Every structure is written in C-alpha cells, then in structure tokens.
C-alpha cells in the first residue's frame, strides 16, 4: 500500500475469518482489507489522514472513540462504534449494527411497535438492538441477564413472570458454533410470540430459531443483519446509496455458500456417486458419513454390525452426524438408515438443505450391504423408511436416470436457495 492510498478495511486485534472482505469486494471496494493491530498502534493508525473508512470489531469498538472528530447519535447512545468514515476531512464514528438490525426486522416482517420485547444479553450488541427497538417505538423492552437488576433488567429466573412477551431477541453467543443447537430459552413458555430473532449467523439455524420454525413463528437469523450493516458502512464510506435488493442478493449468496448439501436415501440409491459429481461441479468437499463412522469406530461397518450390533452403529452414526452437520458449505452423503433416528434431523437441518435420492427398488445396489441384501429385504425396509425420508427431506430427486441428471436437478434447486 502506498503512503497516500486511501485505507478501507476491517480493524481489530485478532480477526481470523471474516465475511467483511467478501462483502465489501462484492460492493466494489477492491481496496478493502483486514488490519490486525496491537492496541499500542491503534491511535496512530486511525489518525492517518488517508483513512477513508474502517469497520471496527472487538476489542476496539469503544477504544476508537477518542480518535474520532464526531460521534453519531447512535454512537453517543451505545458508547461504541463499528464504523469510522471520512466526511469533509473529519473522521466520524458510526454504529451500523443499529441499521443492520432495523433491516433484519423489516425483511423478516417482524413488527415491534408497541410490542413487549425480550432481549437476551446485555453486551455491546444488545445496546445496538435496544437503540433499534427505540427507533421502531417498541413497547416494554426487558433485558435478560444472569443476575438481573432494575425493572428493565431481569434474571433468567424472572422469565416466569413475563410469558406475555411478543418478540424474543438473542444477542448472546449461546447457540453459536461450536455450541450448536443450544438455546437461551424454551420458547414454549411464551404464550403468543409474533417474532424471534437471533443475531448469531453460524449455524444458519440456531437452536432458538429451530424452535421458532417448529412452532411456525416468524423468525430471522443474523446473516441478514451482518450483510446489512456492511452495506450501510459502504454507504457511509462512499457517501452513496445501495438498493436493498443488493442486501437480499448478498445474503442469499452467503446463505448458499454456508449451506450444506445433504444427501439421504435408500441404500444403493446413488448418494456417493451423486456427491462426487456435485463436488466436481461446485468445488465443495464431500463428507462420506460411512467413512467417518469407520474412522470413529476403528473398523469397517460390517464388522461394527457383526461385533457390536446395530444400536452401537447407530450411536456412532449420530455422533458423526452431529459433528458433520455443524460444518458449512460441504456435501454430506449419509447412510440409508440415518433417518431412523429423529435426533439426527436437527443437526442436519441447522446448516443443510436435505435432498432425498429416490430410485426404483430393482435398481438399488445390494452388494456388500448388511441390511439390504436382496429385493424382499429392500421392500420391507422401504415400507418403514419412506415416511422417514419424507420427514427429513426438503426436496426429493428421482434418480432412475443418469447420475448427471440427478446432480443437475439438485444444483438447479440449490442455486435458487435464498434462506
């Protein structure tokens, strides 16, 4: 970088993986990059006159404030900034998390005006959410913390007195990878919820959102907020306006990138072969669950059945599914009996779109398969498993033709995935 090149990027101490470069590059800011700095270098870096725009992450959201020439109204309320931008020679501190959350509410169709809202967590993210709720004229807003406090800050034990809340928002890390499927609360305790939001975006569907989905409650995860706040920052950086359709498109692209393609179906239905074709077309890694099971058990699958029995095999299978389902952007090829345990559904669904490959029984391969050795056995098996495949699958793909046709059908559906 030359001494006079305008600086755009993400500022933090230890950044690791971040979606920010992808998002800002997609918005046309090719100069955007990551800046990992120790605290002693913070002031000198931020005060450079060629800083055009910076996103700021922990632990510097509060520490950059003294170096700004102006603080936005949101920053004054929240006490933290996640965006710095240059305007008329002045460095201005802004908080686009507020705008990101407002977008998330609107895109999910969740109304908070006059509603009773319960917010879990009282950290920096909570403060941005509270400001957004204030702007949208929410009714009573309660913040849940472990110890509680005054009338607006309650403990988890006090939740029993607030079963009438309308909207639940999680701003804590509970349910975030690798704590997948955990949840801050049991939604069944609330009598008439009209919206649930979890600002966590990995996994795509947290334990809280999975509960909302099961109950048919409007809900939204944090990926849309992540994209929206980045787009709003870009608008401040370059004093421009971006159409909200760009947020929708980028959110859909990130969703597809993070979503696993999960293949289920009868033994011999072509899952492994189709997975290989999909990997060639997409560049994704394939996770063969049978291979993972054999590695975990230290022996081939026929030996597990012969020496330990099917129950032990299913236990190992479920453990491997829980681990594989927490991944992002891979192809998962499962054994035919993975659907026989309901406990396997949520680990697969949290990050996955599940495709059932269906093939006529006489076409199913039977060689080397301990549970599907002949046609009569397959008929009996299908009678039991057909409703289970239907329960798990988002899409059923007929695989009686070529493998290429089945792979193409999956990719056609997957390309149109938005959430």
VOLO-270375 format. One line per 3 residues: for each residue x, y, z of C-alpha. Coordinates in pm, whole numbers, always signed. Example, Ala and Ser with C-alpha at 12.3 -4.5 7.8 and 13.67 -1.06 7.14 Angstrom:
BEGIN
+1230 -450 +780; +1367 -106 +714
// end
This chain:
BEGIN
+0 +0 +0; +139 +339 -96; +165 +617 +160
-124 +809 +1; -354 +521 -89; -692 +558 +78
-741 +299 +351; -1058 +90 +371; -1092 -226 +578
-1173 -407 +899; -980 -309 +1210; -929 -544 +1503
-672 -716 +1720; -722 -1079 +1611; -950 -1103 +1310
-935 -1464 +1193; -1203 -1543 +936; -1431 -1256 +842
-1705 -1208 +582; -1621 -837 +558; -1369 -855 +268
-1609 -1069 +62; -1896 -829 +120; -1705 -508 +52
-1531 -652 -253; -1873 -755 -384; -1986 -395 -333
-1697 -276 -549; -1447 -174 -282; -1142 -368 -401
-912 -177 -164; -1088 -324 +142; -861 -544 +353
-805 -673 +707; -596 -472 +954; -483 -663 +1262
-318 -423 +1503; -197 -431 +1864; -355 -166 +2085
-38 +43 +2102; -61 +106 +1725; -432 +190 +1726
-422 +568 +1763; -151 +629 +1503; -330 +408 +1250
-676 +556 +1294; -549 +915 +1284; -391 +876 +941
-540 +1132 +705; -576 +872 +430; -820 +659 +630
-1132 +660 +415; -1342 +405 +600; -1295 +135 +861
-1517 -125 +1016; -1418 -183 +1376; -1455 -500 +1576
-1371 -611 +1929; -1179 -506 +2130; -1163 -163 +1967
-1527 -53 +1933; -1500 +172 +2238; -1127 +245 +2216
-1151 +422 +1879; -1400 +682 +2002; -1142 +934 +2136
-977 +942 +1792; -1295 +1042 +1605; -1380 +1405 +1530
-1754 +1341 +1561; -1978 +1077 +1716; -2311 +990 +1557
-2626 +999 +1773; -2629 +618 +1780; -2268 +602 +1900
-2341 +855 +2174; -2625 +636 +2299; -2449 +299 +2260
-2099 +406 +2359; -1938 +203 +2082; -1869 +233 +1710
-1830 -36 +1447; -1770 +209 +1160; -1538 +504 +1102
-1564 +713 +786; -1422 +1035 +646; -1651 +1324 +553
-1531 +1677 +472; -1197 +1600 +630; -1348 +1481 +958
-1342 +1124 +1093; -1690 +1028 +1207; -1779 +733 +1431
-2100 +545 +1344; -2273 +226 +1454; -2427 +40 +1160
-2535 -254 +1377; -2841 -42 +1462; -2922 -4 +1092
-2847 -372 +1031; -3094 -479 +1298; -3360 -242 +1165
-3317 -403 +823; -3346 -750 +978; -3674 -661 +1147
-3818 -519 +826; -3702 -801 +599; -3844 -1063 +837
-4174 -878 +869; -4144 -871 +1247; -4331 -575 +1397
-4211 -437 +1732; -4401 -108 +1753; -4590 -110 +2079
-4489 -473 +2142; -4333 -625 +2453; -3983 -737 +2361
-3744 -964 +2550; -3373 -923 +2472; -3123 -1182 +2594
-2776 -1049 +2676; -2662 -705 +2790; -2335 -656 +2598
-2248 -423 +2311; -2474 -599 +2060; -2765 -561 +2299
-2713 -185 +2314; -2737 -158 +1935; -3056 -368 +1939
-3207 -153 +2213; -3143 +161 +2008; -3306 +0 +1704
-3607 -102 +1913; -3634 +254 +2046; -3633 +393 +1691
-3909 +150 +1597; -4110 +256 +1903; -4117 -83 +2074
-4333 -104 +2384; -4194 -253 +2703; -3840 -382 +2649
-3684 -620 +2902; -3320 -727 +2901; -3239 -1069 +3042
-2907 -1117 +3220; -2782 -1380 +3460; -2807 -1157 +3764
-3090 -924 +3675; -3107 -570 +3810; -3373 -299 +3788
-3719 -319 +3635; -3584 -336 +3279; -3304 -584 +3356
-3435 -920 +3471; -3279 -1254 +3560; -3347 -1586 +3392
-3547 -1691 +3699; -3781 -1395 +3647; -3879 -1510 +3298
-4172 -1697 +3450; -4332 -1356 +3517; -4312 -1249 +3152
-4483 -1519 +2947; -4675 -1246 +2761; -4382 -1115 +2554
-4441 -1065 +2182; -4088 -1074 +2042; -3771 -1252 +2160
-3423 -1139 +2055; -3098 -1321 +2134; -2779 -1111 +2140
-2571 -1363 +2338; -2327 -1618 +2192; -2547 -1906 +2312
-2612 -2135 +2017; -2311 -2008 +1821; -2066 -2262 +1673
-1938 -2483 +1833; -2226 -2461 +2082; -2469 -2567 +1810
-2834 -2641 +1895; -2811 -2481 +2240; -3071 -2216 +2314
-3106 -1929 +2560; -3462 -2029 +2641; -3751 -2264 +2576
-3996 -2073 +2357; -4287 -2286 +2471; -4302 -2079 +2791
-4421 -1774 +2593; -4790 -1769 +2510; -4826 -1561 +2192
-4494 -1486 +2025; -4508 -1299 +1695; -4136 -1291 +1621
-3799 -1443 +1714; -3460 -1304 +1613; -3116 -1449 +1683
-2824 -1233 +1569; -2597 -1542 +1560; -2531 -1646 +1197
-2325 -1965 +1243; -2510 -2202 +1243; -2764 -2067 +997
-3044 -2203 +1215; -2966 -2182 +1585; -3144 -2384 +1849
-3365 -2081 +1918; -3460 -2040 +1552; -3529 -2410 +1512
-3782 -2384 +1794; -3945 -2085 +1623; -3955 -2272 +1292
-4119 -2573 +1456; -4387 -2351 +1609; -4448 -2150 +1292
-4332 -1821 +1443; -4180 -1559 +1208; -3804 -1562 +1268
-3469 -1445 +1135; -3102 -1524 +1189; -2810 -1287 +1200
-2677 -1325 +845; -2907 -1058 +704; -2801 -817 +980
-2435 -891 +906; -2480 -809 +538; -2698 -504 +601
-2456 -343 +843; -2173 -394 +591; -2378 -235 +313
-2469 +60 +538; -2098 +104 +622; -2018 +107 +248
-2280 +379 +204; -2108 +591 +468; -1761 +522 +326
-1851 +646 -22; -2147 +877 +54; -2373 +670 -169
-2697 +472 -154; -2725 +97 -221; -3056 -64 -314
-3183 -309 -51; -3206 -573 -324; -2827 -587 -306
-2855 -685 +60; -3103 -957 -36; -2875 -1090 -309
-2561 -1090 -94; -2746 -1255 +194; -2872 -1526 -43
-2522 -1583 -177; -2371 -1614 +171; -2656 -1845 +269
-2584 -2077 -23; -2211 -2068 +48; -2271 -2171 +410
-2542 -2429 +343; -2453 -2798 +328; -2593 -3017 +51
-2718 -3324 +238; -2795 -3647 +52; -3019 -3914 +203
-3199 -4212 +51; -3222 -4589 +40; -2901 -4795 +34
-2774 -4810 -323; -2970 -4505 -440; -2654 -4336 -572
-2573 -4092 -292; -2195 -4136 -305; -2181 -4115 -684
-2402 -3806 -698; -2199 -3647 -417; -1883 -3695 -625
-2044 -3528 -927; -2167 -3240 -712; -1816 -3194 -571
-1673 -3175 -923; -1932 -2914 -1022; -1908 -2699 -708
-1556 -2748 -572; -1703 -2845 -235; -1559 -3110 -8
-1753 -3434 +38; -1806 -3585 +381; -1893 -3954 +347
-2061 -4049 +673; -1980 -4417 +629; -1611 -4328 +615
-1641 -4106 +921; -1815 -4386 +1111; -1544 -4637 +1021
-1276 -4393 +1130; -1452 -4325 +1460; -1507 -4696 +1529
-1167 -4809 +1404; -1322 -5089 +1199; -1531 -5146 +882
-1908 -5107 +903; -1982 -5481 +850; -1755 -5551 +1148
-1941 -5300 +1363; -2269 -5475 +1287; -2121 -5822 +1341
-1929 -5746 +1661; -2127 -5466 +1828; -2475 -5467 +1675
-2689 -5209 +1501; -2759 -4999 +1812; -2389 -4930 +1862
-2357 -4846 +1492; -2647 -4600 +1515; -2493 -4433 +1821
-2165 -4379 +1637; -2355 -4262 +1331; -2544 -4000 +1533
-2220 -3872 +1685; -2067 -3837 +1339; -2379 -3665 +1204
-2370 -3411 +1489; -2009 -3329 +1403; -2057 -3318 +1025
-2382 -3120 +1043; -2203 -2835 +1219; -1983 -2781 +913
-2058 -2520 +648; -2056 -2545 +271; -1987 -2916 +232
-2164 -3211 +72; -2281 -3472 +322; -2354 -3822 +194
-2538 -4028 +455; -2607 -4394 +504; -2954 -4518 +421
-3057 -4562 +784; -2956 -4219 +913; -3323 -4117 +910
-3423 -4393 +1153; -3325 -4170 +1444; -3518 -3846 +1478
-3230 -3699 +1678; -3031 -3678 +1352; -3269 -3432 +1189
-3183 -3105 +1364; -2804 -3146 +1329; -2855 -3193 +955
-3120 -2923 +915; -2935 -2649 +1108; -2695 -2581 +818
-2830 -2807 +547; -3069 -2845 +257; -3163 -3212 +253
-3215 -3399 -74; -3359 -3750 -84; -3246 -3958 -380
-3527 -4192 -485; -3465 -4490 -712; -3686 -4786 -807
-3611 -5083 -582; -3490 -5323 -858; -3227 -5062 -950
-3079 -5040 -599; -2733 -5188 -548; -2717 -5459 -279
-2357 -5591 -287; -2177 -5561 +46; -2474 -5408 +226
-2558 -5594 +552; -2911 -5456 +587; -3020 -5463 +222
-2901 -5792 +79; -3195 -5866 -156; -3513 -5722 -309
-3753 -5858 -45; -3540 -5705 +230; -3539 -5375 +44
-3919 -5378 +9; -3961 -5425 +382; -3703 -5157 +454
-3863 -4904 +220; -4202 -4955 +380; -4054 -4844 +713
-3823 -4573 +588; -4028 -4399 +318; -4215 -4173 +566
-3886 -4101 +744; -3719 -3987 +422; -4020 -3767 +356
-3990 -3620 +707; -3621 -3533 +664; -3614 -3421 +301
-3655 -3067 +175; -3655 -3198 -183; -3696 -3546 -334
-3496 -3615 -652; -3574 -3915 -870; -3251 -4095 -961
-3374 -4358 -1205; -3191 -4197 -1497; -2833 -4082 -1521
-2635 -3962 -1220; -2568 -3640 -1409; -2942 -3570 -1431
-2982 -3617 -1057; -2687 -3389 -982; -2825 -3127 -1221
-3166 -3135 -1054; -3006 -3077 -715; -2791 -2789 -838
-3088 -2625 -1011; -3280 -2623 -685; -2980 -2523 -475
-2890 -2229 -699; -3227 -2074 -623; -3186 -2112 -246
-3229 -1784 -59; -3275 -1893 +303
// end
